[in-house]
Amino acid sequence: MNKTTEYPNQTDGVYEIKSAGSGTKTFVLWHEVVMAYAPPAIMAGIGGLVTADKGLQLGALTTIGGTSAFLALMLGLWLRSRGGHKGWIIGAPHLVVVGLFALVGATFGLFAAWATSGLLEIMIPSNHLAWVGRVWIDFPLSGFIASTIVTWRWRLAVTTNFSSKRRR
């Protein structure tokens, strides 16, 4: 009489929970805004220190970092509220989505630079503000960087959470 007793494997549930929980990432908006502000501002500030360019040092904290943070906030809010409902954003390849949003961010930066310089020209006819000439570079570059960072990290969080929910 060869009777085998099967004992339940007590580690099955533990490993399943651990693997599902460790792969999930969340999209925390204020983290993304800080990540969109700090690296461009730090790098531009270092560049301003190395080249002794006071305009770049000031622009690092204002037009470069500020624009990046503002655009990251706006894009993050949009992605969090409506991005998941757009099937093509989740279904398309990761690099295609990030590239598309980076182009849109740079275009938005160009539009913001045009609007800013145009409004300042109307409001202050003899604008001798040094930073107005910088917005044509700072705004599109900041829009590109912020859009890339936020979209990349949002997409990772969404696809990781989506795939971990699908496994259950």
N, C-alpha and C positions, 0 to 999 in steps of 0.2 A: 504494500500500500504506500504509494509514493504521493503523499499529500503535501503540497507546497502551500505555505501560508504567504499571502501577499500582504506586505506591510505598506501602508501609504507613505509616499515620499514626503517627508515633512518640510523639505526645503523648496518644493516646487512653488508654492505661493510666495515665499520670501523673495526668490530671484525674479519672479514676474513683477512684483511690485517695485523692486529696486530698479529693474531695467526700464520700466515705464516711467517711473518718477525721475530718474536721473537724466532722461533725454528731453524732458519738457523744459522749454524756455518760455519766459514770459516777456511781454513787451511793456516795459515801464517807461512812460513818456518822459518823465523828468530825467531819467538816466540818458535817454537818447538826446535830449536837448543839451545836457551837459557834455555828452560825447561829441555833439555837433559844434559846440562852442569852443571847448578847451583845446583840442588838437590844432585847428587852424589858427586860433589866437596865439597859442604858444609858439608854433612854428613861424608865424609872421612876426611875432615879437622878437624871437631869436634872430630872424633875418634882419629886422630893424636895428638890433643891437650890433650885429656883425658889420652891417654897412653904415652904421651911424646915421640912419635915416629916421628922423623924428616923426615924419609923416607916416611911415610904415609902423612905427611903434604905437602911435595913436590909433591908426587904422586897425591894428591887430585887435584892440579891445573894443572898437566901435563898429566900423563898417564891415570888417571881416568877421569877427566873432559875433557881433550883434545880429548881422544879417543871417549868419548860419544858424544861430539859436532861434531866431524868429521863424525862419523857413522850416526848421526842424519841428518846431512846435505846431505850425500850421499843417504841415504834411503829416505829422504823427497823429494829430487829431482827426484828419480826414481818413487816414488809413485805419485807425482804430474804429471809427464809426461806420465808414462806408467801404473800405478796402476789401474786407472779407466777403462782401456781398457781390463783388465783381469777380465773376468766375475766371476771367482771362488773367487776372493778376496772380491768382494761385495756380492756375493751370499752365501758364506759359513758362518757358525755361527761366531760371533764376537770373541769368545774365541779361536776358532780353528785357525783363521787367526793370531791373536796376538801371540798365542803359537808357531805357525809355524815360524813366523818372529823372535820371541825371540830366538828360537833354531838356526836359520840361523845367527842371530847376534852374538850369543855366538860362533858358529863355525867359523864365520869370525874373531872374536877376537882371537880364538886359532890359526888360520892360520896367522894372523898378528903378534902374539907373536912369533910363530915359525920363520917367515920370519925376524922379527926384530932381534931376538937373533942370528939367523944364519948369517945374513949379518954383524952384529957387530963382530961376531967371525971371519969372513973372513977379515973384514977391520981392526979390532984392535985385534990381536991374544991374547993379555993378557988383556982382558977386566975386569977392576976392577970397572966398573961403578955399583953403588949400585942399580940403578933403573932397570937394565937389568933383575935381578932376580924377580922383581915385575911384569913384563909384563905378566907372565904366569897366574897371578890372575887378574890383572887390566884390560887387554884387553878383555878377554872373559866376565868378569862381566860388564864392560862398554858397550860392544856390546849387551849383554842381556838387560841391563837397557834402553839403547837408543832405541833399536828396539822395546821394549815393549811400551815405552812412545810414540814414533812417530807413530807407527802403531795403537795404541789404539786411539789416538787423530785424526789421519787421517781418520780412519774408522768411528768414530763418526761424523766427519764433512761431509764425503761423504754420509753416510746413512741418515743423517738429511737433507742434501740438496736434496738428491734423493727422499726422502719420501715427502718433502714439494713441490717439483716440480710435483710429481705424484698426489697430492691432488688437484692441480689447474685445 
